Amino acid sequence: MTVRRYASVVRLRADLEAENAADTALIAECPVTRDWWARTEPCQQPLDSAGEGELWAPAEEVFPLE
């Protein structure tokens, strides 16, 4: 679990990369979710600090909770 800060936003994240990939794959099997993603994807705009081909930018870890 980590607490990260990006600009003035603080987020608590309690998942691991491996779990996140597995969860995303499972969620992607849902036809309603796939429809939602298809409708909202065109609205996504990358952050200025995001890497090439990425929508999101890395956030600074401020409190590691291990």
URPELIN-V514606 format. One record per residue. N is the residue number from 1. RES is the residue in one letter. OMEGA is omega in radians with two decimals (* if undefined). Layout:
n=(N N)
res=(RES RES)
omega=(OMEGA OMEGA)
//
This chain:
n=(1 2 3 4 5 6 7 8 9 10 11 12 13 14 15 16 17 18 19 20 21 22 23 24 25 26 27 28 29 30 31 32 33 34 35 36 37 38 39 40 41 42 43 44 45 46 47 48 49 50 51 52 53 54 55 56 57 58 59 60 61 62 63 64 65 66)
res=(M T V R R Y A S V V R L R A D L E A E N A A D T A L I A E C P V T R D W W A R T E P C Q Q P L D S A G E G E L W A P A E E V F P L E)
omega=(3.12 2.99 -3.11 3.13 2.98 -3.05 -3.11 -3.11 3.07 -3.13 3.03 -3.12 -3.05 3.11 3.10 -3.11 -3.13 3.11 -3.13 3.13 3.13 3.12 3.14 3.11 3.12 3.12 -3.11 3.09 -3.10 -3.13 3.12 3.11 3.11 3.10 3.12 3.12 3.13 -3.13 -3.05 -3.11 3.13 -3.14 -3.09 3.06 -3.12 3.00 3.14 -3.10 3.12 3.10 3.13 3.12 -3.12 3.04 -3.01 3.11 3.09 3.09 3.13 3.06 -3.09 3.12 3.05 -3.13 -3.09 *)
//
